[in-house]
Amino acid sequence: MTSKVDEALGYEQARDELIEVVRRLEAGGTSLEESLALWERGEELAKVCRRWLEGARKRLDAALAEEGDETEGGSGGSGGSE
């Protein structure tokens, strides 16, 4: 489960920390216990990033839908009868 501290992380902060976790795992040289802790931390950070990206996608979808509604509503009466 994601902690309150993780929820307060911005996307860039979580992404940067996730990059560091991956770098450390790929470099090797850590104990099994430390590797597992890093993996778990990486999973939590990935969830934070995913939530930020899902929220951004919803905002974009809403903005595009709103823009589409305005475009259709603004030209609805004059487009097809000429």
SVG drawing of the C-alpha trace seen along z (x, -y; Angstrom):
<svg xmlns="http://www.w3.org/2000/svg" viewBox="-30 -29 59 42">
<polyline fill="none" stroke="black" stroke-width="0.4" points="0.0,0.0 1.3,-3.5 2.1,-5.7 1.0,-9.3 4.5,-10.4 4.5,-8.6 1.1,-10.2 2.6,-13.6 5.4,-12.9 5.1,-14.8 5.4,-12.8 9.0,-14.0 10.2,-13.2 8.7,-9.7 10.1,-9.1 13.6,-10.3 13.6,-8.1 12.4,-5.2 15.2,-5.7 17.7,-5.6 16.2,-2.4 16.4,-0.7 20.0,-1.9 20.9,-0.4 19.2,2.9 20.8,3.1 24.3,2.3 24.0,5.3 26.2,5.8 23.4,5.5 22.3,8.2 19.2,10.2 17.4,8.4 18.4,4.9 17.5,6.0 14.0,7.0 13.6,3.7 14.6,1.8 12.2,3.8 9.3,3.1 10.2,-0.6 10.3,-0.6 6.8,1.0 5.4,-1.7 7.1,-4.5 5.7,-3.0 2.2,-3.1 2.7,-6.8 3.8,-7.5 0.9,-5.5 -1.6,-7.5 -0.2,-10.8 -0.3,-9.7 -3.8,-8.3 -4.9,-11.6 -3.2,-13.6 -4.9,-11.3 -8.3,-12.0 -7.7,-15.7 -6.6,-15.6 -9.6,-13.5 -12.0,-15.9 -10.4,-18.9 -10.6,-17.3 -14.2,-16.3 -15.0,-19.8 -13.3,-21.2 -15.1,-18.8 -18.5,-19.9 -17.6,-23.5 -16.6,-22.9 -19.7,-20.9 -22.0,-23.4 -20.4,-26.4 -20.8,-25.3 -23.9,-23.1 -26.4,-25.3 -24.4,-26.6 -22.3,-23.7 -24.5,-21.3 -27.1,-23.4 -24.8,-25.3"/>
</svg>
